[in-house]
């Protein structure tokens, strides 16, 4: 299916909330269900695509449940839709279940935590351009930074389904163990053979964890952990592809590594998106154009997934 087919399938749909689970102190997984035209549209979406959620009608949690650092901002009006990518998409007969990994970090996502089973929510989507799976590649390397976990969990599932012959290795990093947005840790035996994170282990994918403070896994940046692995792996660059999602500083480093090692690399960028459909022009990404000049693309329309070689990162 082409990217154009995906964009034609988008629309405004109503979804039903099936569950909304807290998986870690500040992280949640929302499961919503689409039927009818919505199911048809979201059945076609690719990892890395997103949807704009209308949360203006969702309630705030009780004051005592609002984190101290959000006490002042929590009561701000929610006027604009917010973008969320997907950690899983499952098609079952005539319905489609979409899972969203999110953190309670602001007035909108804080309201999202109060959604409960049988509630309804309206979304615009699926939007943007997602990750693609090159047929000629033999190895996929997934690099996660913080809340970049969701889209790469979706990538892991799609790789398992579409390219079962592909070797896949995942790397996930955050400031600390508490900041890793994963549902559960595996036991020491599983970790000892390379299955650190259950979200990837369920697809038979080995993973490594890195934390800046050393509270879990490798002590240091996930990009440093990734470099050490690369130096021992002896990969054929032409046979490998990197998929990365996380903070921009991490993506810049991954793009540099990919360029220096001649490895194809796709990165999911993040920008503030007011409309999500390319009208407001608020999510510009500076890219390399013809004749060495800058070309400006929209994260919501041309991305959020870009080839790392085309993005210009500022020092």
C-alpha positions in Angstrom: 0.0 0.0 0.0 1.3 3.4 -0.9 1.6 6.4 1.4 -1.0 8.2 -0.7 -3.5 5.4 -0.1 -3.0 6.0 3.7 -3.6 9.7 3.4 -6.8 9.1 1.4 -8.1 6.7 4.1 -7.9 9.3 6.9 -11.0 10.8 8.4 -12.7 11.9 11.6 -13.9 8.9 13.5 -15.4 8.0 16.9 -13.7 5.3 18.9 -14.8 3.4 22.0 -12.5 3.1 24.9 -11.9 -0.5 25.9 -9.3 -0.1 28.7 -7.0 2.5 30.1 -4.3 1.0 32.3 -1.5 2.5 34.4 1.6 0.4 33.5 4.2 2.4 35.5 3.9 5.4 37.9 3.5 8.0 35.1 2.8 5.8 32.1 -0.4 4.4 30.7 -1.7 2.3 27.8 -5.1 3.3 26.3 -6.9 0.7 24.1 -9.5 2.0 21.8 -11.8 0.2 19.3 -12.8 1.3 15.8 -15.7 -0.1 13.8 -17.1 0.7 10.4 -15.2 3.2 8.3 -12.8 3.9 11.2 -11.8 0.2 11.4 -11.2 0.2 7.6 -9.0 3.3 7.8 -6.9 2.2 10.9 -6.5 -1.4 9.6 -4.2 0.1 7.0 -2.1 2.3 9.2 1.7 1.8 9.4 4.0 2.1 12.4 5.0 5.7 13.1 1.7 7.2 11.9 -0.4 9.0 14.4 -3.9 10.5 15.1 -5.1 13.7 16.6 -7.2 13.1 19.7 -10.0 15.4 21.0 -9.7 15.4 24.8 -11.5 18.7 25.4 -14.5 16.8 27.0 -12.4 14.5 29.2 -12.5 15.2 32.9 -9.5 16.1 35.1 -8.5 13.6 37.9 -9.4 14.7 41.5 -7.0 17.4 42.8 -5.3 14.9 45.1 -4.4 12.7 42.1 -2.8 15.5 40.1 1.0 15.4 40.3 2.5 18.4 42.1 4.5 19.5 39.0 1.2 19.7 37.0 -0.9 21.4 39.6 -0.6 24.9 38.0 -1.0 23.8 34.4 -3.6 21.1 34.8 -6.6 23.4 34.8 -5.7 25.1 31.5 -8.4 24.8 28.8 -7.7 22.1 26.2 -8.7 23.6 22.9 -6.6 21.8 20.3 -6.4 18.2 19.5 -3.2 16.4 20.5 -1.1 13.9 18.4 -0.5 10.4 19.6 1.2 7.5 17.8 0.3 3.8 18.3 2.1 1.1 20.1 -0.1 -1.6 18.6 -2.8 -2.1 16.0 -4.8 -5.3 15.9 -7.4 -6.3 13.4 -10.1 -8.7 14.6 -12.9 -9.5 12.1 -14.7 -6.2 11.5 -13.1 -4.2 14.3 -9.7 -2.7 14.9 -8.0 -2.2 18.3 -5.5 0.6 18.6 -3.2 0.9 21.6 -1.6 4.2 22.6 1.3 4.4 25.0 1.3 7.8 26.8 2.7 9.6 29.8 0.8 12.1 32.0 2.9 15.1 31.3 0.4 18.0 30.7 -3.2 19.1 31.0 -4.3 17.1 27.9 -2.6 13.8 28.7 -3.7 14.2 32.4 -7.3 14.3 31.2 -6.6 11.2 29.1 -5.9 9.2 32.3 -9.6 9.6 33.3 -11.0 7.9 30.2 -12.7 4.6 31.1 -14.2 1.6 29.3 -17.2 2.5 27.2 -16.3 6.2 26.9 -16.2 7.6 23.4 -13.4 9.7 21.9 -13.1 11.4 18.5 -9.9 11.2 16.5 -8.6 12.4 13.2 -6.4 9.8 11.5 -4.4 7.9 10.6 -2.1 10.7 9.7 1.5 11.2 8.5 4.0 9.0 6.9 5.2 6.0 8.9 8.2 3.6 8.9 8.7 1.4 5.8 10.2 -2.1 5.8 12.9 -2.5 3.1 12.7 -5.9 1.6 16.4 -6.3 0.9 17.5 -5.8 4.5 18.5 -8.7 6.8 18.9 -6.9 10.1 16.7 -4.3 11.8 18.0 -2.2 14.8 15.4 -0.5 16.9 16.7 2.4 19.1 14.2 3.9 21.6 14.6 7.0 23.7 12.1 7.5 26.5 8.5 7.9 25.1 9.8 6.9 21.6 8.9 3.3 22.7 5.4 3.2 21.4 6.0 3.5 17.6 8.9 1.0 17.8 6.8 -1.5 19.7 4.5 -1.3 16.7 7.5 -1.7 14.4 8.6 -4.8 16.2 5.2 -6.4 15.7 5.0 -5.5 12.0 8.6 -6.8 11.4 7.6 -10.1 13.0 4.6 -10.4 10.8 6.0 -9.2 7.5 9.7 -10.2 7.8 9.9 -13.2 10.1 13.3 -13.9 8.5 14.8 -10.7 9.7 17.2 -10.4 12.6 16.0 -7.7 15.0 17.8 -6.1 18.0 16.3 -3.4 20.3 17.9 -0.8 22.5 16.0 1.4 24.9 17.2 4.3 27.0 15.9 6.8 29.5 17.3 9.0 32.3 16.5 6.4 34.9 14.7 3.1 35.5 11.6 5.0 36.6 11.6 6.9 33.3 11.5 3.7 31.1 7.9 3.5 29.7 7.6 -0.3 29.7 5.0 -2.4 31.4 7.1 -5.0 33.2 10.7 -6.2 33.5 11.6 -9.8 32.9 13.3 -12.0 35.5 17.1 -12.2 35.8 17.3 -15.4 33.8 15.5 -13.9 30.9 17.6 -10.8 31.1 20.8 -12.9 31.2 20.1 -14.2 27.7 19.3 -10.9 26.3 15.6 -10.5 26.8 15.5 -7.4 28.9 12.1 -6.0 28.0 8.9 -8.1 27.7 7.4 -5.7 25.1 10.1 -6.9 22.6 10.7 -10.4 24.0 7.1 -11.4 23.1 8.2 -11.1 19.5 11.4 -13.0 20.1 13.5 -9.8 20.0 16.5 -9.4 22.2 16.9 -6.0 23.9 19.3 -3.9 25.8 18.5 -1.2 28.4 20.5 1.9 29.1 19.9 4.5 31.8 21.8 7.8 32.3 22.1 7.2 36.0 22.8 3.4 35.8 19.7 2.4 37.7 18.9 -0.2 35.1 21.1 -1.9 32.5 24.0 -0.1 30.8 25.1 3.1 32.6 25.1 5.9 30.1 23.3 7.0 26.9 21.5 4.5 24.8 23.5 5.7 21.8 26.7 4.8 23.6 25.3 1.3 24.4 24.3 1.1 20.7 27.8 2.0 19.5 29.4 -0.6 21.7 27.0 -3.3 20.3 27.8 -2.2 16.7 31.5 -2.5 17.3 31.1 -6.1 18.3 28.4 -7.1 15.8 30.4 -6.9 12.6 27.3 -6.0 10.5 27.3 -5.7 6.8 26.0 -2.1 6.5 24.1 -2.7 3.3 22.1 -5.5 5.0 21.0 -3.4 8.0 18.4 -0.7 8.7 18.0 1.5 11.8 14.6 2.6 13.1 14.8 5.2 15.8 12.3 7.3 17.9 13.2 9.6 20.8 14.5 13.0 21.8 16.1 15.0 19.0 19.6 14.9 20.5 19.4 11.2 20.4 18.1 11.2 16.8 20.9 13.5 15.8 23.5 11.1 17.2 21.8 8.1 15.6 21.8 9.9 12.2 25.5 10.7 12.6 26.3 7.1 13.4 24.2 5.9 10.4 25.9 8.3 8.1 29.4 7.4 9.2 28.7 3.6 8.9 26.6 3.9 5.7 23.6 2.2 7.4 20.1 3.2 6.2 18.2 4.9 8.9 14.6 6.0 9.5 13.8 8.4 12.4 10.5 9.5 13.8 10.6 13.3 14.6 8.5 15.2 17.1 7.1 18.7 16.7 4.1 20.5 18.2 1.2 19.9 15.8 -1.8 22.1 16.0 -3.8 20.6 13.2 -2.0 17.4 12.1 -3.0 17.7 8.4 -0.5 20.3 7.1 -2.7 23.4 7.3 -1.3 25.4 10.2 2.4 25.0 9.1 3.5 24.8 12.8 5.6 21.6 12.6 8.4 22.5 10.2 11.4 20.3 9.9 14.5 21.6 8.2 15.8 19.2 5.5 18.4 19.0 2.8 17.1 20.2 -0.5 18.6 20.4 -4.0 21.9 22.3 -4.6 22.7 22.1 -0.9 20.0 24.5 0.1 17.5 23.9 3.0 14.1 22.6 2.2 11.4 22.8 4.8 9.0 19.9 5.3 6.1 19.3 7.6 6.4 16.8 10.4 2.7 16.0 10.3 2.5 15.5 6.6 5.9 14.6 5.2 6.8 12.8 8.4 6.9 12.2 11.3 9.2 9.5 9.9 12.1 10.8 7.8 15.2 9.3 6.2 17.9 10.4 8.7 20.1 11.6 5.9 17.7 14.3 4.9 17.1 16.0 8.2 19.4 18.9 9.2 20.0 18.9 13.0 21.2 22.0 14.7 24.3 21.8 16.9 
